[in-house]
Protein backbone atom coordinates (compact mmCIF):
# COMPACT_ATOMS: atom_id res chain seq x y z
CA UNK A 1 0.00 0.00 0.00
CA UNK A 2 1.47 3.32 -1.06
CA UNK A 3 -0.91 5.85 0.57
CA UNK A 4 -0.21 9.14 2.31
CA UNK A 5 -2.30 10.89 4.94
CA UNK A 6 -4.01 14.11 3.96
CA UNK A 7 -5.60 15.07 7.26
CA UNK A 8 -9.29 15.37 8.12
CA UNK A 9 -11.37 17.16 5.49
CA UNK A 10 -14.80 16.79 3.91
CA UNK A 11 -13.43 15.19 0.75
CA UNK A 12 -15.96 13.43 -1.42
CA UNK A 13 -13.93 13.61 -4.67
CA UNK A 14 -16.90 14.60 -6.84
CA UNK A 15 -20.01 16.58 -5.94
CA UNK A 16 -22.86 17.79 -8.12
CA UNK A 17 -22.86 21.54 -8.65
CA UNK A 18 -26.41 22.66 -7.94
CA UNK A 19 -28.13 26.02 -7.82
CA UNK A 20 -30.14 26.50 -4.66
CA UNK A 21 -33.15 28.69 -5.32
CA UNK A 22 -34.90 30.64 -2.57
CA UNK A 23 -36.97 33.78 -2.43
CA UNK A 24 -35.23 36.27 -0.16
CA UNK A 25 -37.21 39.38 0.74
CA UNK A 26 -39.60 38.63 -2.13
CA UNK A 27 -36.89 38.19 -4.84
CA UNK A 28 -35.60 35.06 -6.50
CA UNK A 29 -32.03 34.28 -5.46
CA UNK A 30 -29.75 31.50 -6.65
CA UNK A 31 -26.55 30.31 -5.01
CA UNK A 32 -24.16 27.60 -6.10
CA UNK A 33 -23.63 24.66 -3.76
CA UNK A 34 -21.68 21.46 -4.05
CA UNK A 35 -22.82 19.64 -0.92
CA UNK A 36 -26.20 18.23 -2.00
CA UNK A 37 -27.46 14.67 -2.04
CA UNK A 38 -30.40 12.34 -1.43
CA UNK A 39 -31.52 12.22 2.21
CA UNK A 40 -34.43 9.75 2.05
CA UNK A 41 -36.32 7.69 -0.50
CA UNK A 42 -39.76 7.50 1.15
CA UNK A 43 -40.80 10.20 1.47
CA UNK A 44 -38.41 11.57 -1.13
CA UNK A 45 -36.02 14.04 0.50
CA UNK A 46 -32.81 15.82 -0.43
CA UNK A 47 -30.31 17.63 1.74
CA UNK A 48 -27.70 20.30 1.28
CA UNK A 49 -25.13 21.84 3.55
CA UNK A 50 -25.06 25.65 3.57
CA UNK A 51 -22.85 27.95 5.58
CA UNK A 52 -25.01 29.64 8.21
CA UNK A 53 -24.00 33.10 6.98
CA UNK A 54 -25.21 32.55 3.40
CA UNK A 55 -27.86 34.98 2.18
CA UNK A 56 -29.93 32.11 0.73
CA UNK A 57 -30.39 30.61 4.21
CA UNK A 58 -32.52 33.66 5.09
CA UNK A 59 -34.89 32.82 2.23
CA UNK A 60 -35.20 29.18 3.21
CA UNK A 61 -35.99 30.18 6.79
CA UNK A 62 -38.42 32.91 5.63
CA UNK A 63 -40.49 30.78 3.21
CA UNK A 64 -39.82 27.20 4.37
CA UNK A 65 -39.21 26.26 0.73
CA UNK A 66 -36.26 25.99 -1.65
CA UNK A 67 -35.31 24.43 -4.95
CA UNK A 68 -32.34 22.49 -6.22
CA UNK A 69 -31.65 23.25 -9.85
CA UNK A 70 -29.36 20.98 -11.85
CA UNK A 71 -27.42 23.10 -14.35
CA UNK A 72 -25.96 21.58 -17.50
CA UNK A 73 -22.29 22.08 -18.36
CA UNK A 74 -23.21 24.88 -20.77
CA UNK A 75 -24.27 26.92 -17.71
CA UNK A 76 -20.88 26.71 -15.94
CA UNK A 77 -20.20 30.48 -16.15
CA UNK A 78 -23.62 31.47 -14.78
CA UNK A 79 -23.45 28.75 -12.13
CA UNK A 80 -20.03 29.87 -10.92
CA UNK A 81 -21.15 33.52 -10.90
CA UNK A 82 -23.96 32.60 -8.50
CA UNK A 83 -21.36 31.12 -6.17
CA UNK A 84 -18.96 34.06 -6.36
CA UNK A 85 -21.48 36.81 -5.70
CA UNK A 86 -23.72 37.08 -2.64
CA UNK A 87 -27.35 38.02 -3.09
CA UNK A 88 -26.83 40.42 -0.19
CA UNK A 89 -24.56 42.52 -2.44
CA UNK A 90 -26.00 41.86 -5.90
CA UNK A 91 -29.47 41.05 -7.22
CA UNK A 92 -29.08 37.68 -8.99
CA UNK A 93 -32.77 37.32 -9.90
CA UNK A 94 -31.98 38.13 -13.56
CA UNK A 95 -29.25 35.50 -14.04
CA UNK A 96 -31.90 32.88 -14.77
CA UNK A 97 -35.54 32.96 -15.83
CA UNK A 98 -37.47 31.97 -12.72
CA UNK A 99 -40.64 29.92 -12.61
CA UNK A 100 -42.65 28.68 -9.66
CA UNK A 101 -44.42 25.40 -9.08
CA UNK A 102 -46.82 24.03 -6.50
CA UNK A 103 -45.30 25.78 -3.49
CA UNK A 104 -45.31 29.24 -5.13
CA UNK A 105 -42.24 30.43 -3.13
CA UNK A 106 -39.36 28.24 -4.38
CA UNK A 107 -37.89 29.86 -7.51
CA UNK A 108 -36.59 27.47 -10.14
CA UNK A 109 -34.24 28.29 -13.01
CA UNK A 110 -35.94 27.59 -16.34
CA UNK A 111 -32.55 27.23 -18.09
CA UNK A 112 -31.60 24.23 -15.91
CA UNK A 113 -32.69 20.89 -17.37
CA UNK A 114 -33.88 19.57 -14.00
CA UNK A 115 -35.48 21.43 -11.07
CA UNK A 116 -36.38 19.94 -7.71
CA UNK A 117 -39.04 21.81 -5.71
CA UNK A 118 -38.71 21.27 -1.96
CA UNK A 119 -40.66 21.96 1.18
CA UNK A 120 -38.30 22.63 4.10
CA UNK A 121 -38.33 19.71 6.55
CA UNK A 122 -35.52 20.28 9.03
CA UNK A 123 -32.11 21.89 9.54
CA UNK A 124 -29.37 20.18 11.48
CA UNK A 125 -26.60 22.34 12.94
CA UNK A 126 -23.31 20.69 11.98
CA UNK A 127 -20.94 23.49 13.06
CA UNK A 128 -20.05 25.99 10.34
CA UNK A 129 -22.89 24.68 8.16
CA UNK A 130 -26.57 23.87 8.50
CA UNK A 131 -27.67 20.68 6.82
CA UNK A 132 -31.00 21.63 5.23
CA UNK A 133 -33.33 18.74 4.53
CA UNK A 134 -36.20 19.25 2.13
CA UNK A 135 -39.09 17.05 1.14
CA UNK A 136 -39.35 16.82 -2.64
CA UNK A 137 -42.74 18.15 -3.73
CA UNK A 138 -42.13 17.88 -7.48
CA UNK A 139 -39.36 17.33 -10.02
CA UNK A 140 -39.52 19.26 -13.28
CA UNK A 141 -37.44 18.17 -16.29
CA UNK A 142 -36.97 19.35 -19.84
CA UNK A 143 -38.65 16.90 -22.24
CA UNK A 144 -35.41 16.60 -24.20
CA UNK A 145 -33.59 15.24 -21.14
CA UNK A 146 -35.89 12.27 -20.59
CA UNK A 147 -35.25 8.69 -21.68
CA UNK A 148 -37.77 5.95 -20.86
CA UNK A 149 -39.68 8.31 -18.56
CA UNK A 150 -36.63 9.19 -16.41
CA UNK A 151 -34.05 11.98 -16.39
CA UNK A 152 -31.08 10.94 -18.55
CA UNK A 153 -27.78 12.07 -17.04
CA UNK A 154 -26.04 12.10 -20.45
CA UNK A 155 -28.69 14.44 -21.86
CA UNK A 156 -28.73 16.62 -18.73
CA UNK A 157 -24.92 16.82 -18.77
CA UNK A 158 -24.70 18.11 -15.18
CA UNK A 159 -21.73 19.98 -13.80
CA UNK A 160 -19.53 18.06 -11.39
CA UNK A 161 -17.39 19.95 -8.89
CA UNK A 162 -14.05 18.57 -7.74
CA UNK A 163 -10.98 20.25 -6.30
CA UNK A 164 -11.90 23.72 -7.51
CA UNK A 165 -12.80 22.72 -11.07
CA UNK A 166 -15.97 21.89 -12.97
CA UNK A 167 -16.30 18.75 -15.07
CA UNK A 168 -18.99 17.29 -17.29
CA UNK A 169 -20.20 13.67 -17.25
CA UNK A 170 -18.11 11.10 -19.09
CA UNK A 171 -19.18 7.79 -20.50
CA UNK A 172 -21.00 5.08 -18.58
CA UNK A 173 -18.61 2.41 -17.35
CA UNK A 174 -21.08 -0.11 -15.90
CA UNK A 175 -24.70 -0.52 -14.92
CA UNK A 176 -25.41 0.10 -11.22
CA UNK A 177 -27.06 -2.65 -9.17
CA UNK A 178 -26.12 -5.30 -11.74
CA UNK A 179 -22.40 -4.96 -12.56
CA UNK A 180 -21.53 -6.59 -9.23
CA UNK A 181 -23.16 -9.80 -10.37
CA UNK A 182 -20.10 -10.33 -12.60
CA UNK A 183 -17.82 -10.42 -9.55
CA UNK A 184 -15.87 -13.64 -9.03
CA UNK A 185 -13.98 -14.38 -5.80
CA UNK A 186 -10.22 -14.41 -6.13
Secondary structure, DSSP 8 states (H G I E B T S, - for coil): -------S----S-EE-EEEEEEETTEEEEEEES-EEEEETTTTEEEEEEETT-HHHHHHHHHSEEEEEE-BGGGHHHHHHHHHS-TTTS--TTTS-EE--TTSSS-EETTSSEEEEEEEEEEEE-SSEEEEEEEEEEEEE-GGGEETTEE-HHHH-B-EEETTEEE------S-TTTGGGG----
